[in-house]
Amino acid sequence: MTELVLSNARIVLAGEVIRGSVQLRDGRIAGIAAGGTGVPGAHDVEGDHLLPGLVEVHTDNLERHVMPRPKVSFPMQGAVQAHDAEIAAAGITTVLDAIGVGDPYGDGFRSRDQSALLEVLDRLEAAGSLRVDHHVHVRCELPAPNALELFEPFQGHRRLRLISLMDHTPGQRQWTDIEHARVYYTGKKGWSDAKFAEEVRVAPQRQERYAEPHRRWFADFARSRGVALATHDDTTLAHVDEAVRLGASMSEFPTTLAAARHAKAQGLATVAGAPNVVRGGSHSGNVSALDLAREGVLDALSSDYVPASLLMAAWLLRRDAGFSLPEAMAVVSHHPARACGLDDRGAIEPGLRADVVRVREVGDQPVVREVYARGRRVS
């Protein structure tokens, strides 16, 4: 039996913050007590906050480590280890590693087979070398001819937790503003204006030939296998209605307030980007995540491309959107866990996984001091 008592803490529970101690035993939260403790050997956290371990449902951080520069590939095991360490240091104890399958243009990172991730995760886990709990979120680029082929290795794997339906075609959803799309594709991808214009011209053909059949196939697969389904960049009420028909449980990164309101009303969990909160707005000109929070239509945040942003954003929800600390922490722990079917984590509560984060407020920023995953210190 392994046991640890974290004492002299400000414990963030579901509806309140109390001063007391938390007992961790055999990977679970065994008890919570208000006030001081006389347990010999208790670990004094010096009045710092104890938060539930953060749950990350959509991060591209692993892709950044696998391809640290354009057209530069890094070995998958080294990339996973670096990603795992960064995730843990950010206070994230459960991560859905997002892997994109399919590239309509055939020349990007997501046009390749990424199934080596599965073998690497299993190997590192067997060796006791993963700090946090890793699941897989497969992002399916619907207009890509090879989306089904690249998805095949993930189909029956135990780590598959979430499928998202994506379509980054210029002129719709995230790229409804064609000029924003032009800046992105000519800047980040290095396209010429002529190439961009040609891709916009042929986009409707890809939509008809691939996007719609793939949308139905992935939705049917998720439903039949009990895998959570998300739609991506919902912009209109029609997009949300389609998500409901497909059986989605969450609407990731709705681009308009109207879409987010409708998703919330239809029972979908709305997920926005934590970098959007930290930066004070969307980098692609879409709705502000803080506006969603103030309107009461924000359920969860994702760190997207900056792991450290998740905890920072929770603090900003408290400062700038009127959330209590328990409410803000639910947005980055309890709510995302429930949205993807993880019922054994996301709160400091007896019986749940012993995933807790020690945080000290320095100035007005949260600083992670210790991270425990299943009762074991990992950062």
N, C-alpha and C positions, 0 to 999 in steps of 0.2 A: 504494500500500500504506500502510495506517495501522497504527502499532504503538505500544504502550505497555507499559512494564514497571512493575509495582507491587512495590516491594521493601520489605524489613524488615517483613514481615507475619507474623502468626500465621494460617496458611492452614488453614481447616477443610475437610478432605477427607472422603471417605466413611467412613473408619475411624480417622482420626487427625488431630491438629493438628500442623502442622510450622511451623518458622520458616524463611522463605525468600521467594521472589519468584514472581510469576505474570506470564507474558508474554501480552498480548492482541494479536492481529493480524487485521485485516480481519474483525472481528466475531466471531472465534472465540478460544478459549483455545489458544494455540500451544504453551505449555510451562509446566512447574512445576519450580522448582529449590530445593533446600534450601540454607540458608546465605546468605551475602552474594552480591552481584552487582556486577560491574564494568562493567555496561552504562551507557554515558554517557547522561545525561538520565533515568535511572530515577526514578520517583516514589516517594519515601520516605513510607510510611504510618505511620511512627513507632511500630511495634509493635502497631498496631491489628489487630483480626480482619479477615480477608477471608472473607466468607461467599458461598455461592451465592445468586444472586438468588431472592427468595421467589416462590412460585407460588400465586396466589390463585384458588380454583375457585368461590367462592360469596360474592360481596359485594353487598349492597344499597346500597352507598355512592353509586352513580350515581343511584339513585332519590331519595336524600336531596338531591342537588344539583338534580335536575330539579324536585322539589317540596319546597323548603326549609321551607315552612309548609303546614298543611292548606289545600287548595284554592288554593294559589299555585303557578303554573307558571313555570319559568324556561326560556329558550331552550336547546334541546338542545346546540348547539355550545358555548355558554358553560359549561353544566353538565358536558359531557365534558372540557373543558379544565381546569376546577377539580378534577374527579375524578381525571383523569390526573396532575395535579401532586401531589395528596395521596397517591395510590397510590405514585408514585415516591419521594416523601419518606419513605414508610414502609418502603422497601427492597424493594418488590414490583416485579419486572420483567416478570412475565407475569400478566395478570389476565383472568379470565372474568367479564365484566360481566353480572351477573344481572338479567334482565328478566322480570318476572312477566306472564304472559298469562292473562287471565280473572279475573273477579270474580263470584262467585255472587250478590252483592247489587247489582251494577250501578251502584254509586256511588263506587267507589274509583279510585285511580290506575291500577290494573292492568286496569280495564275499558276503557282507551283503547288506540288504536293507537300503539305505541312504535317503529315501524319507522324513524322518522327517525334513530334511533341509527346504523343501518347506513350511511346516506348520510354522516352526519357523521364517523364513524370513517374511512371511505374518503377523504373530502375532506381531513381533517387528516393522515392518513398520507401522501397524495400530496404535501402541502405540507411534509412533514418536520417536522410540528408535534406528533406524539405522542411522549411520552417513553418509554413502555413498550409492550409487545406486547399488544394487545387482542384477545380472542376473546369469544364470546357464549355465555352459559349461559341457556337459556330455561326458566323455572320455570312449569310448566303446572298451573294450578289446575283439577283434574279436574272438580269439580261445577259449573264455570261454563259456562253455555250457549254463550258466545262464545269459548271457549278455542281451538277449531280455527280460527276466523276470524282471531283476533289472531295466531296462530302462522304463518299462511300466508306473510307477507313474509320470514320467517326461514328457510323451508324449504330453499331452495337456496343460501343464502349461504355463502361460504367461511369466514366467521368462526364459524359454528355449531359448537361443540365439545362441548356437554353439554346434555342435556335432563334435567330432574328432574320426577318425578311427585309432585304435592303435593295434599294434601287437608286443609284447615284447619277442617273441620267441627267445631263444638263437640261434645264427647263422645267423640272418638276421637283416636288418635295423640298429637300434642303436647297436645291439649286433652282428654285422657281425664278429667282432673279438671275437672268441669264448673264448679266454683267459680273455678278459675284462668281458665277461658275467660270466665266472666261478668265478672271483674275487667278482663280485657283488652278485651273488646268494649264494655263500658259505659264504661271509662276512656278508652282510646285512640281508639275509634271513636265514642264518644258515644251509644251505643245506650241506650234505656230498658230497664228490666227486662222490660217487656211485649214489646218488639221482640226482645230476646234469646230469650225463651221461645217466641215465634212461629217464629224461625229454627231453633231446636232441634226444634220440632214438624215442620217441613216438610223437615228435612235428609234423612230417609230417602228421600223422593221424588226429591230431586236426585241422591242416590247411585245410585238405580236407573236414572234416566233419562239421566244424563250421566256420572257418575264412572266407572262400569265400562266403558261403550263407549269413553270417552276414554282410559282406562288402556291398553286393548288397542291402540287406534289409535296412540298415541304410542310404545308399546313396539315395535310393528311398524315404524313409521317409523324409529326409531333403529337397529333391527337391519338394515333394508334399506339405510340410508344410511351405516352405519359410524360413527354418532354415539354417543358415550358416554352411558350411561343411569344415572341415580341414582334411588333411592327416598328419600323424605323422612320423617323422624320415625317410623321403624320402632319400634314399641312391643312387639310380640309376636313369638314365633317364627314364627307364621303369616305375619306381614308380611314377614319375611325370606325365608321359603320362596317367597312370591309374587314377591319381587324376583328371586330366582334363576330362577324360571320365566319371568319377563319378559325376562331377559337383562341385568339391571343389573350394572354393574361396581363400584358404590359404594353404601353406605348412609350417607346424610347425616343427621347429628344424631340417631342412635338415642336414644330417650328413656329406655331402661332398660338396665341392665347385661346382663340376659339376652339382649336383642335384639342388643346389640353383640357379645357372645360368640358368638352363633349366626352373625351376619354374618361375623365373622372366620373361624369354622370352615368356612363355606360359600365362602370365597374372595373375599368382597366387601371392598373397601377401606372402612374405617370413618372417617368424617369428623365431627369435633366442632368446636364453636365456640371460637375463641381468647378471646373475651370471657368465656366460661364459665370458662376457666382463670384469666384475670386477676382476675375477680371472686370466684373461689373457689367457684363454683356456677352453676347454671342460673337465669336470671331467671324461667323459667316452671315451676320446680319439678321439672325432669327430672334425669336422672343427671348427676353431676359429671364433667366431662371429665378432671379429674385422677384420679378413680377409674378411668376407662377406661384412662388411661395406666399407672397402677400395676398394673392387671390384665393389661397386655400386649395390649389389644385396641384401641388407638388407632393408626391408620395416618396420618392427616392432620388438619391443623387448617385452619379457614377464619376469616378475620377477621370475616365475617358483616356487622356494622354498624359496626365500628371498625377501619379499616385498620391503625392503629398497634398494635393488639392482637396481630397475628400474630407479630412479632418478640419482643414482650414475653412472649408465652406460651411461645415456644421457650426463653427464659431460665428461665422458671418450671418447665418440664419438667425442666430440669437441676437446679434447686434443690429442687423439691418432689416429683419423681417418680423421681429416681435416674437420669435419662437422661444419657449423655455429651453433650458439645456436638455431635459429629457425628450422634448419634442424634436429638437434638432438631432439628437443622437439616434432617434428612431428612424430618421430619414436616411441615415448611413449605416444602419445595422438591422433593426427589426424588420422594417418594411421591405428592403431588398431581399432579405432572407426569405420572408414569406412569399414574395412574388415569384420566386423560383423554386418553391417547395421545400425549403430547408427550415424545418420546424424545431430543430434542436439547438438553435443559437440565435444571436441577435439581441440578447438582453442579459442583464445580470439577474439571474433567477435560479433558485435551487433546482437541480436536476438537469439544467442545460449545460452545454459544453463550457469548460473553463477557459473561455476566450476573453481575456480582459486586457485593457490597455491603461497604463499609468501615464497621466498627462499633467504637466505643470503649465500654468498660464504665465507667460513671460511677456510683459507689456500687455498687448491685447491679442497675442497669438498663442495657440496651443503648441506645446513642445512635448513630443513623445519621449518618455524616459525609460519605460520598460514595456515589453509586450509578452503576454503569455498566451500560448495556443495549446489547448487541452491541458492546461496546468503546467506546461513546460515553458520556461523562459526562452524566447526565440530572438529577442532583440533588446 
